[in-house]
Amino acid sequence: MNSRITDRIATGVFYTIAAIMVALLLYLFYFILSNGLPQVTWDFLTSPSSSYQAGGGIRDQLFNSLYILFITMIITVPLGVCGGIYMAEYAKPGKITNFIRTCIEMLASLPSIVVGLFGLLIFVNITGWGYTIIGGALALTIFNIPVMVRVTEDAIRSVPKEQKEASLALGITRWHTIKTVILPYAFPGILTGAILASGRVFGEAAALLYTAGLSTPTLDYGNWNPFAENSPLNIFRPAETLAVHIWSVNTQGLIPDVREVANGASAVLVIAVLVFNLLARWLGSVIHKKLTAGK
């Protein structure tokens, strides 16, 4: 078998694998959206859920998902980016650095159910908070920080050494070089890590099941006092997210339209993740152009 035939076979195999991946993704989208979109109405999106009768919506669950995502990323992104900068620019090669990297990889591979049980012990029982939004956000932060650290480190290491060395040769300090040269170049990679982490947050159920809870109090969306019990901004209240709600209605089976609610909520969840990713990539490209003075 000559090299030309081998190349054609390898090319065909790779194209086949790519086609299978695209086909699976398209079928998954078609299955979820075809079953869920007919259930998605304005009332479905703006009405509270019902525990025992048909016709409930997902208003509170959708808000809780977005709010927990927001709180989690506020904590995760700064810590993860700073950790990645340290590992790429300041950590000296050696046993300690290798040990830290091993710990990061182990944290990234932890099952979400284990993180949820850890959060139940620390953020629910020991702190005495009970089921809260902040407890769920902190639990999600545990296995999202390693993702941000590794992605940030890889993005920074992908910056050409010539750019860094040219900046240092001009007498610019290391931190100013990182801020003005390295981070703008590495920003698209860091944004990709943030998108991956946020997508994991939005679709997470197991960890939030043990930390944020299965219920949501009656919320007053006109009350924006974050210390009020019925305020949607209160981070010390329980919050059932959209992913947890899908699991809950399917397992409890207390409402007569379980299938319709689950299908509609699944469609909204998929669309929300897709829209969020597209908006994040568009915003990232705009910010990258401004940081690098691109047109």
N, C-alpha and C positions, 0 to 999 in steps of 0.2 A: 504494500500500500504506500503510494508516494505521498509527499507532503501536501500536494494540492487536494487530493481526496480527503486526507485527514483534516485539512482546514475546512473543507465543506461540511464534513460530518460534525465537527465541533461547532461550526456556525449554526448548523441546523438544530443541534441539541440546545444551544443557548437561546435561539429564537423560539423553540418549542417551549422551553421553560418559561420564558417571558410571556408567551401567549397564554400558557396555563395560569400564570399568576394574574394576568389581566382578566382572563375569563372568570376566574374564581371571584375576583373583586367585583366585577360587573354583575355576576349572578347574585352575589351577596347583597349588593345595593338594590338590585331589582326585586329580590325576594322581600327585603325589609320595607322598601318604599312602596311597592305595590300592595302590600298588606296593611301598611301603616298610614299612608297618606290619606286614604278615604276617611280615616277617623280623625284627622287633624283639622279642627275648625277653630274659629276665634274663641268660641266658648270653651273648647277643650284646653286651649292655651291660657285662658284668663280665669278659669274657674278653679276653686279648691277641690281637692280630691274628696271622694265620698267613700266611707268605709263599709257601708252596708246597702247602698242603693246605686242604681245605674245612673250614668250621666255625669260622673265626677271628672274633674280636669287635672291638670298637672302644673298649675300656676306656682304653687309653693315649692314643689320639687324642682322645677326648672330654675327658679330664683336661687334656691339653696345650692344647686350644682354650680351655678355661675359664681355665687358668693364664696363658696369653699374653694373653687378654682382661683379666684382672685386673692384670697388670703394665703393660700398655699404658695402661689407663685411669688407673692411679695416676700415670703420667707425664703423660698428655695433659690430664686435667681441670684440675689446678692451673695448668699453663702456659697452656692455652687460655683459662681464665677470667680469669687475670691479664692476658693479652694483650688480651682483649676489654674489660676494665675500663679499661686504658690507652687503647685506641683510642676508647672512648666518653666517657671523663671527663677524661683528662689530655692526650691528644695535641691539639695546636693545629692548626687547618686550615692547610694549606700544601703545598708541594711535597714535603717530607720525608714528611709523613703520607700523601699520595697515593701516593708511591713505596712506602711500607710496605704500604699496602692493595693495591697492584698485585702486590707480591711474595706477599702472602697468597693472593690470587686465583690466581696462577700455581701456587703450591704445591698448592692445592686441586684444580687441574685436571690435575696430573701423573698419567700412567698408572701403575698399580701395578707394572707390569713394570719401568718406569724406576726407581721407588723401590727395587724389589728388587735391581736391578743396582747401584744406588748403595750399598745396604746390603751387598751382596756385596763391593764394593770396600773400604768403610770398616769395617764391623762384623765382617766375616769375615776379609778378607785383611790389611788394614793393622794392625788390633788384634791379629791372631793368635788370636782367640777360636775361629775355626772356626764351624761351624753351632751356634748357641746360641739359647736362649729369649730372652735379653736382647737379642741382635742382632735377632731378629724383632720384639720389642716396640719397639725404638728405630726400626726401619724403618717400622713401622705408625704410630708417633707422628708421623713426618714429614708424612704426608698427613692425619692426623686433627687435628693442632693447628690448621690453617687453618679447618677446619669449626667447631671449638669457639670460635675467636676471632670468626669472623663471626656465629655464632649468639648468643654472649654479647653482642657489641656491639649487635646488633639488638634483643635482649631488653632491654638496659639503656636503649637509646634509646626503647623503647616505654613506659617508665615516664612517667606524666604529670609535666610540669615543675612543676606546682603542689606535688606532694609533695616534690620535691627542694628547691624554693625555700622551702617552709614550714619544712623541717628546717634549712636554712642560716640562715633568718631568726631562728631560735631560738638561734643561736650555736653550733650543733653543727658540728664540723669536717667537712671533706669526706669523709675516710675513714670516720668514724663514720656519716655520712649514707649512704654507699655500703653499709656493713655492715648497718645496721639498717633502712634504708628502701628503697634501690634493689634490693639483691640479693634480699630476700624477695619483692618484687613480680615481679622478673624470673626467679625460680627456675624456674617451669614451662617457660619458653622455653629456659633453660640446660639443664634436664633433657632436653628434646627433642633438643637438640644432642648431649648425651652418649649418648642412646639411638641416634641415627643413627650416631655414631662407633663405638659398641660393636657395632652390627649389622654395620658394615663390617669391623670387626676379626674378628668371629666367622666371617664368610663369606669372608674373604680367602684367596687361595691363591698368586697369582703372587709377591707380595713375600715371603711366608714360604718359598716354594720355594727361594729363593736365600739366605735368611738363617737360617731355623730348620732347614732340612734335610728329607730324605725318610725319615729313620730315627729310631727311638726305642730307647735302650738298655733292657735288661731292668731294670724298675723294681721296687723293694721298697717297697711302700706302708706297711710298718711302720717304715721308716727315714725319719725326718723331719729328719735332719741336712742342712741345705741345702748343705753342702760335700762330701757324699758323692757318688761318681760314680753310684750307683744310686738316689739319693734323688729322688723326684718333685719336690721343691722346689728342686733344683739349677738355677739359672738359666743355668749355663754348660754345659748338655748339649744335644744336638740334640733336636728335638721335632717329630714329624710331627703336624700338626693334622688335624681331621676333614675340612675342605675339601680339604687337600692329599692326604689318604688317598683320598678319592673320585676325585680326578684320577689318583692313582698306580695304584690297582687297575684302572682302566679303560684306562690306557695301557700298563701292563706286561703285564697279562693272564697272570700267573703262577699264579693260583689258579683252581680249576675253578668256583667259585661267585662269579665276579666280579660278575655282574648282581645277585645276591641281596645281596652285601655293599654294593655301591654304592647300591642302592635303600634298604636299611635305614639306611645312614649318612646318606643324603640326608633321609630322614624324620626321623631324630633331629636333624639340623642345623636343619631347618625348625621342628620343635617347640621346640627349645631357644631359637631366636631369638624365637619367638612368646611363650613363657613368660617369657623375660627381659624383653621389652618390656612385657608386662602387669604383671609384678612391679615393674618400674622406674616405670611410670606410677602404680601404686597407692602405692608408697613415696613418690614425688614429691608426690602429692596430700596424703598424711599430713604430710610435712615442711612443705609449703607452708601447711597449716592451722595448724601449730604456730608457724611463723615469723611468720605474720600474725595470730596470736591468733584464728583462725577456728574455728567450731564445726562 
